[in-house]
Amino acid sequence: MHDMWTQVGRHLIARVSGPMKFRFVLQPLMASVFAIRSGLADAKTGKPPYGWALLWEPGHRADMLKNGWKSIGKVFILVVLLDVVYQVIVLRFVHPGETVIVALLLAIVPYLLIRGPVNRLARKKRPTTTPSANIPPLDNAA
């Protein structure tokens, strides 16, 4: 069992410097773009931060997971496909467990880490009152 985890670790580390290493920058960047877009949309509609709500609001969890998958699903599938291509080229064998680990690290983790904080930052930047509420009414008598 220990040898299996050692091999998995070696394979994962080799991906960083091996062929197709560009995906370790490009895919988290794509996941981040989708997370920012979703976080801004959450802030606009007044939804709570994504990761926090997933953990502590079980009533909305299924809808939130569907929404998250709709946003990040294509990136996740792209990560899986590129990792399978990498494994076929380099390892000449496909290790599904390693593919899932890579897909989680390159797509899901950045998405979860960025969507909630973007929502919080966007809500802090939004004015709480409308600008016209602070302007005194015009005096028509003058």
C-alpha positions as CSV (number, residue, x, y, z in Angstrom):
1,M,0.0,0.0,0.0
2,H,2.8,2.4,0.9
3,D,4.5,1.7,-2.5
4,M,1.3,2.6,-4.3
5,W,1.1,6.0,-2.6
6,T,4.8,6.6,-3.3
7,Q,4.2,5.8,-7.0
8,V,1.1,8.1,-7.1
9,G,3.2,10.9,-5.5
10,R,6.0,10.4,-8.0
11,H,3.6,10.5,-10.9
12,L,1.9,13.6,-9.7
13,I,5.2,15.5,-9.1
14,A,6.5,14.4,-12.6
15,R,3.5,16.1,-14.2
16,V,4.7,19.5,-13.1
17,S,7.9,19.4,-15.1
18,G,6.9,16.9,-17.8
19,P,5.2,17.4,-21.1
20,M,2.0,19.4,-21.1
21,K,3.1,21.3,-18.0
22,F,1.3,24.5,-19.4
23,R,-1.9,23.1,-18.1
24,F,-0.8,23.6,-14.5
25,V,-1.1,27.3,-15.1
26,L,-3.8,27.4,-17.8
27,Q,-6.4,25.2,-16.1
28,P,-6.4,26.8,-12.6
29,L,-6.5,30.2,-14.4
30,M,-9.6,29.1,-16.3
31,A,-11.2,27.8,-13.1
32,S,-10.4,31.1,-11.5
33,V,-12.0,33.1,-14.3
34,F,-15.2,31.0,-13.9
35,A,-15.1,31.4,-10.1
36,I,-14.7,35.2,-10.4
37,R,-17.6,35.4,-12.8
38,S,-19.8,33.2,-10.6
39,G,-18.8,35.1,-7.4
40,L,-19.7,38.4,-9.0
41,A,-23.1,37.0,-10.0
42,D,-23.6,35.7,-6.5
43,A,-22.9,39.1,-5.1
44,K,-25.2,40.8,-7.5
45,T,-28.1,38.5,-6.5
46,G,-27.3,38.6,-2.8
47,K,-26.3,34.9,-2.4
48,P,-24.0,33.9,0.5
49,P,-20.4,33.0,-0.2
50,Y,-20.3,29.7,-2.1
51,G,-18.0,27.5,0.0
52,W,-19.5,28.7,3.3
53,A,-23.0,28.1,2.1
54,L,-22.1,24.6,0.8
55,L,-21.0,23.6,4.2
56,W,-23.5,25.3,6.5
57,E,-26.8,25.6,4.4
58,P,-27.8,22.0,3.6
59,G,-31.2,23.1,2.3
60,H,-29.7,24.8,-0.7
61,R,-26.7,22.4,-1.2
62,A,-28.1,20.5,-4.2
63,D,-29.0,23.6,-6.1
64,M,-25.6,25.2,-5.3
65,L,-23.7,22.0,-6.4
66,K,-25.7,22.0,-9.7
67,N,-24.9,25.7,-10.2
68,G,-21.2,25.1,-9.4
69,W,-21.0,22.1,-11.7
70,K,-22.7,24.1,-14.5
71,S,-19.9,26.7,-14.1
72,I,-16.9,24.5,-13.7
73,G,-17.9,21.3,-15.3
74,K,-16.4,21.9,-18.7
75,V,-13.0,22.9,-17.1
76,F,-13.1,19.7,-15.0
77,I,-13.8,17.5,-18.0
78,L,-11.0,19.3,-20.0
79,V,-8.6,18.6,-17.1
80,V,-9.6,14.9,-17.1
81,L,-9.1,14.6,-20.8
82,L,-5.7,16.3,-20.9
83,D,-4.5,14.2,-18.0
84,V,-5.6,11.0,-19.7
85,V,-3.7,12.2,-22.8
86,Y,-0.7,12.9,-20.7
87,Q,-0.8,9.5,-19.0
88,V,-1.2,7.7,-22.4
89,I,1.8,9.6,-23.8
90,V,4.1,9.4,-20.8
91,L,3.0,6.5,-18.7
92,R,1.5,4.3,-21.4
93,F,-1.2,3.5,-18.9
94,V,-4.2,5.4,-17.5
95,H,-4.5,5.6,-13.7
96,P,-8.0,6.9,-13.0
97,G,-7.3,7.8,-9.4
98,E,-4.5,10.0,-10.4
99,T,-6.7,11.7,-13.0
100,V,-9.3,12.4,-10.3
101,I,-6.7,13.9,-8.0
102,V,-5.3,16.1,-10.8
103,A,-8.8,17.3,-11.8
104,L,-9.7,18.2,-8.3
105,L,-6.4,20.1,-7.8
106,L,-6.5,22.0,-11.1
107,A,-10.2,22.7,-11.4
108,I,-12.3,22.3,-8.2
109,V,-9.9,23.6,-5.6
110,P,-9.2,26.9,-7.3
111,Y,-12.9,27.4,-8.0
112,L,-13.8,26.8,-4.4
113,L,-11.0,29.0,-3.0
114,I,-11.9,32.0,-5.2
115,R,-15.7,32.1,-5.7
116,G,-16.6,32.9,-2.1
117,P,-14.0,35.6,-1.4
118,V,-14.9,37.3,-4.7
119,N,-18.5,37.4,-3.6
120,R,-17.5,38.9,-0.3
121,L,-15.3,41.5,-1.9
122,A,-17.9,42.4,-4.5
123,R,-20.6,42.9,-1.8
124,K,-18.2,45.1,0.3
125,K,-17.6,47.3,-2.8
126,R,-21.3,47.7,-3.6
127,P,-22.9,50.8,-2.0
128,T,-25.4,50.0,0.7
129,T,-27.5,53.1,-0.1
130,T,-28.5,54.5,-3.5
131,P,-26.6,57.7,-4.4
132,S,-29.8,59.6,-4.9
133,A,-30.9,59.0,-1.2
134,N,-28.1,61.3,0.0
135,I,-29.0,64.2,-2.2
136,P,-31.3,66.7,-0.5
137,P,-34.6,67.5,-2.4
138,L,-34.7,70.6,-4.6
139,D,-36.5,73.7,-3.2
140,N,-39.0,74.8,-5.8
141,A,-39.7,78.1,-4.1
142,A,-36.3,79.6,-5.2
